[in-house]
């Protein structure tokens, strides 16, 4: 796992809200929505899709099994975006790169929450999970080679670039 502070740019997306708590819930929702966007002929941006999870349990050092809302965000080209496309705002974020299959995402969330507390950071939005290397980028990718990026918007404070 690799931790850093990043500036995340605004991204225009097609967005759909779902509910669940399992990796499989997000997996099925994201791939169904991704394929729906492709089938509709929506001009996708050359950026990975991501999920915004409306959860904060990991910030308190625990993982709940209670379903929560999550939003699947498919980046689109601004000049050809559908009318209902939503701008996901730019932010400063604590970012954690996570390698391997999705079985270690809960552990990664807990680690990120621990780092937020340890460093005295203040969350400024819900966590985003970006699928950098995932099944949708190629059919024959070994799950051990997946790469996800957990991105937690945070309030800026002086000296935070020295993480």
Secondary structure, 3 states (H helix, E strand, C coil): CEEEEEEECCEEEEEEEEEECCHHHHHHHHHHHHHHHHHCCCCECCCCCEEEECCCHHHHCCCCCCCEEEEEEEEECHHHCCCCCEEECCEEEEEEEEECCHHHHHHHHHHHHHHHHHHCCCEEEEEEEEEEECHHHCCCCCHHHCEEEEEEEECCCCCCCCC
